[in-house]
Amino acid sequence: MKVINPPQRIWVNGKEIFATIFKLQCDFDNLIDKASFIYTLYSDDFTLLVQGYLNMNEPDYTTDWFSNDAAYNWAAKELGLIITGNYQD
């Protein structure tokens, strides 16, 4: 999981809550040219605020990534988020 800053304003049940934690999970990867991810945004107290899907295809898909950071950076760019570090529990 990653920390995002500035926090993202999310309207939930009639009130504004700030998302500060970003989670990305691979749902599908054909290991050739496409992958699907589930992203989740949480508040500081781990209230789930937003969840959705992102699909990656060529030319964004690459098989030479050495860490999950590349996928996180791609997803953050797609969602307009700024990652400022790793989440420490």
C-alpha positions as CSV (number, residue, x, y, z in Angstrom):
1,M,0.0,0.0,0.0
2,K,1.1,3.6,-0.6
3,V,0.5,6.9,1.0
4,I,-1.0,9.6,-1.2
5,N,-0.7,13.4,-0.7
6,P,-2.5,15.7,-1.1
7,P,-5.3,13.6,0.3
8,Q,-8.2,13.1,-2.1
9,R,-11.6,14.4,-1.1
10,I,-14.3,11.8,-1.3
11,W,-18.0,12.4,-0.7
12,V,-19.4,9.5,1.4
13,N,-22.8,9.3,2.9
14,G,-23.3,13.1,3.1
15,K,-19.8,14.0,4.3
16,E,-16.4,14.7,3.0
17,I,-13.7,12.2,3.9
18,F,-10.1,12.3,2.8
19,A,-8.4,9.3,1.2
20,T,-4.8,9.0,2.2
21,I,-4.0,5.3,1.5
22,F,-3.8,3.7,-2.0
23,K,-3.9,0.0,-2.5
24,L,-3.4,-1.8,-5.8
25,Q,-4.0,-5.5,-6.4
26,C,-3.4,-7.4,-9.6
27,D,-6.6,-9.2,-10.6
28,F,-5.4,-10.6,-14.0
29,D,-2.1,-10.7,-15.9
30,N,-1.6,-12.7,-19.0
31,L,2.2,-12.1,-18.7
32,I,2.3,-11.0,-22.3
33,D,0.6,-7.7,-23.0
34,K,-2.3,-7.0,-20.6
35,A,-3.2,-6.8,-16.9
36,S,-6.2,-5.8,-14.8
37,F,-5.9,-4.2,-11.4
38,I,-8.3,-3.5,-8.5
39,Y,-7.5,-0.2,-6.8
40,T,-8.8,0.9,-3.4
41,L,-8.6,4.3,-1.6
42,Y,-8.9,4.3,2.2
43,S,-9.1,7.0,4.8
44,D,-6.5,7.2,7.7
45,D,-8.7,4.8,9.8
46,F,-9.0,2.3,6.9
47,T,-12.5,3.2,5.9
48,L,-13.0,2.0,2.3
49,L,-13.9,5.0,0.3
50,V,-13.5,4.0,-3.4
51,Q,-12.8,0.8,-5.2
52,G,-12.5,0.2,-9.0
53,Y,-10.8,-1.4,-11.8
54,L,-8.0,-0.4,-14.2
55,N,-6.9,-2.2,-17.3
56,M,-3.4,-2.0,-18.6
57,N,-2.6,-2.8,-22.2
58,E,0.4,-2.1,-24.5
59,P,2.2,0.2,-24.7
60,D,1.9,0.7,-20.9
61,Y,2.3,-3.0,-20.2
62,T,5.8,-4.3,-19.8
63,T,7.2,-7.6,-18.6
64,D,10.5,-6.3,-17.3
65,W,9.3,-4.7,-14.1
66,F,11.4,-5.6,-11.1
67,S,9.0,-4.3,-8.5
68,N,5.3,-3.4,-7.9
69,D,6.3,0.3,-7.9
70,A,6.0,0.5,-11.7
71,A,2.4,-0.7,-11.6
72,Y,1.6,1.6,-8.6
73,N,3.2,4.6,-10.5
74,W,1.2,3.8,-13.6
75,A,-2.1,3.4,-11.7
76,A,-1.4,6.6,-9.7
77,K,-0.9,8.5,-13.0
78,E,-4.1,7.1,-14.4
79,L,-6.1,8.1,-11.3
80,G,-4.4,11.5,-10.9
81,L,-2.8,10.6,-7.5
82,I,0.6,11.5,-6.1
83,I,2.3,8.8,-4.2
84,T,4.5,10.1,-1.4
85,G,5.7,6.9,0.2
86,N,5.0,3.4,1.4
87,Y,2.3,2.8,4.0
88,Q,3.8,1.8,7.4
89,D,1.4,0.1,9.8
